Amino acid sequence: MDFESEDGICKRNAFPRPNLPSGKIGIYWGNRNDRQWNEVYGAAKRYFEVNGDLDVPVAYVSPEGYALGKWVRRQQYAYRNPEKSNAILSQERIELLDAIGMQWEKPDPW
């Protein structure tokens, strides 16, 4: 079913259809979860650059407002328990986290 008239106006919403490549206008068309993960990863990377590790206190909130301590714990849980976790930790994400010092196993309290 064609919703566009001859004058280029979309009949469905009465707005002209843009004819610009998305990369040129600063719009991210990808998955919202990927975008959010990448944003929090950026905060984790900045934390690592300042502190030299990712031993983030669980209650820590980044200057950008991300619950970074909880996010790090979720990544560790997803790595150790992929069948139980809702988070998907791809090999690419594992490598990114390895590069900034992620410790996947729980530290020995003794």
BELRAPE-V743229 format. One record per residue. N is the residue number from 0. SS is DSSP state (~ for helix, > for strand, _ for the rest). OMEGA is omega in radians with two decimals (* if undefined). Layout:
n=(N & N)
ss=(SS & SS)
omega=(OMEGA & OMEGA)
//
This chain:
n=(0 & 1 & 2 & 3 & 4 & 5 & 6 & 7 & 8 & 9 & 10 & 11 & 12 & 13 & 14 & 15 & 16 & 17 & 18 & 19 & 20 & 21 & 22 & 23 & 24 & 25 & 26 & 27 & 28 & 29 & 30 & 31 & 32 & 33 & 34 & 35 & 36 & 37 & 38 & 39 & 40 & 41 & 42 & 43 & 44 & 45 & 46 & 47 & 48 & 49 & 50 & 51 & 52 & 53 & 54 & 55 & 56 & 57 & 58 & 59 & 60 & 61 & 62 & 63 & 64 & 65 & 66 & 67 & 68 & 69 & 70 & 71 & 72 & 73 & 74 & 75 & 76 & 77 & 78 & 79 & 80 & 81 & 82 & 83 & 84 & 85 & 86 & 87 & 88 & 89 & 90 & 91 & 92 & 93 & 94 & 95 & 96 & 97 & 98 & 99 & 100 & 101 & 102 & 103 & 104 & 105 & 106 & 107 & 108 & 109)
ss=(_ & _ & _ & > & _ & _ & _ & _ & > & > & _ & _ & _ & _ & _ & > & _ & _ & _ & _ & _ & ~ & ~ & ~ & _ & _ & _ & _ & _ & _ & _ & ~ & ~ & ~ & ~ & ~ & ~ & ~ & ~ & ~ & ~ & ~ & ~ & ~ & ~ & ~ & ~ & ~ & ~ & ~ & ~ & _ & _ & _ & _ & _ & _ & _ & _ & _ & _ & _ & _ & _ & _ & _ & _ & ~ & ~ & ~ & ~ & ~ & ~ & ~ & ~ & ~ & ~ & ~ & ~ & ~ & _ & _ & _ & _ & _ & _ & _ & _ & _ & _ & ~ & ~ & ~ & ~ & ~ & ~ & ~ & ~ & ~ & _ & _ & _ & _ & _ & _ & _ & _ & _ & _ & _)
omega=(-3.10 & -3.14 & -3.08 & 3.12 & -3.11 & -3.11 & 3.09 & 3.13 & 3.11 & -3.10 & -3.07 & -3.10 & 3.05 & 3.06 & 3.10 & 3.13 & 3.13 & -3.14 & -3.13 & 3.05 & -3.02 & -3.13 & -3.10 & -3.07 & 3.03 & 3.11 & 3.08 & -3.08 & -3.07 & -3.11 & -3.14 & -3.14 & 3.09 & 3.14 & -3.14 & 3.12 & -3.12 & 3.11 & -3.13 & 3.05 & 3.09 & 3.09 & 3.11 & 3.13 & 3.10 & 3.09 & 3.13 & -3.13 & -3.13 & -2.99 & 3.13 & 3.10 & 3.05 & 3.07 & -3.03 & 3.06 & -3.03 & -3.11 & -3.07 & 3.05 & -3.10 & 3.09 & 3.11 & 3.11 & 3.12 & 3.05 & -2.97 & 3.13 & 3.11 & 3.14 & 3.11 & 3.13 & 3.12 & 3.12 & 3.11 & 3.12 & 3.14 & 3.12 & -3.09 & -3.03 & -3.06 & -3.12 & -3.12 & -3.02 & 3.02 & -3.13 & 3.08 & -3.10 & -3.11 & 3.09 & 3.11 & 3.13 & 3.10 & 3.14 & 3.09 & -3.14 & 3.06 & -3.09 & 3.12 & 2.96 & 3.12 & 3.03 & -3.01 & -3.09 & 3.09 & 3.11 & 3.10 & -3.08 & -3.11 & *)
//
